[in-house]
């Protein structure tokens, strides 16, 4: 594999731990619980709830459910430039008039660009990131509205009970094309899961999840989970493990509550709107002022230990970054651990080991301070950056910010 060939992978979460709270019933060995904290149903969901109630007596056929949901399904491909990868997942249209699409945040995490393909037509579109809710694991994308785009009918997840039949849709293994469909039942509600995306190296805890026997596979993340009324009652999120593993979906009420906060541009914990500016430097987290202490934290050793063997220069991916062997003689600032090739920082001549002291007219006293300053600017913004080089020379340059990888 050449250094510039991007590695494809299908994204989904793998549950590590499932927690259940409250009194329980048993069905097939799975504890069933009352949900603890779903979002409020939307007006669309309230209307759909009436359809769900009618469908209890007259559920739709599998073919009819598929005919209602499949036209809204899209394949999502995220380009992760600084990870040298592409990641695939699923999404579905929630508003055809404005081109809004719902998916999981972990599907587009670290993406520098996102492409969606409408499975019903085969047409592909560049998608903008409207925003994400990291805690809820929900992302809202937007494409240019086009003739023939169809939105999924949304249900009310508050009416979902154990034993309810469901149908999941997804881009299994990133194969693309007509979505894979799996049948199953709801085995529990209100689950808390700790899930892991081993390939991306992160874990997250999700609350109030729907558990289902419908098989959810890598690549299905972000796809719709439909109920017997032919409406979406969940967002496929975590794959089952083993031959008959239980999969998990975010209730649609919870997902749409996050969507309303994002599209309403209401800030909140874990909410990120649009795409931030990106300087192109990698710095460690924290509020430590001392560059020596920052380097020690990166190495996981005490300050004053022997330096690492990293060399200055740009790195094609984050995995190619190593702790710098030599650092600038600056008493405070943000130590540059690495610089990504092709970014504004690389063009300006910033290298690993330099210490950034001023950005956008603000004094930089720590890595977190630099992250906040740059993150408050939009892509395309030109800011003045001052840094101290490893030779002890202070330099200043005006740098145009790139789009940041998705949160």
Buried (B, 14 or more C-beta within 10 A) or exposed (E): EEEEEBEEBBBBBBBBEBEBEEEEEEBEEBBBBEBBEBBEBBEBBEBBBEBBEEBEEEBBEBEEBBEBBBBBBBBBBBBBBBBBBBBBBBBBBBBBEBBBBBBBBBBBBBBBBBBBBBBBBEBBBEBBBBBBBBBBBBBBBBBEEEEEBBBBBBBBBBBBEBEBBBBBBBBBBBBBEBBBBBBBBBBBBBBBBBBBBEBBEEBBEBBBBBBBBBBBBBBBBBBBBBBBBBBBBBBBBBBBEEEEBBBBBBBBBBBBBBBBBBBEEEEEEBBBBBBBBBBBBBBBEBEBBBBBBBBBBBBEEEEEEEBBEBEBEBBBBBEBBBBBBBBBEBEBBBBBBBBBBBBBBBBBEBBBBBBBBBBBEEEBBBBBBBBEBBBEBEBEEEBEBBBBBBEEEEEEBEBBBBBBBBB
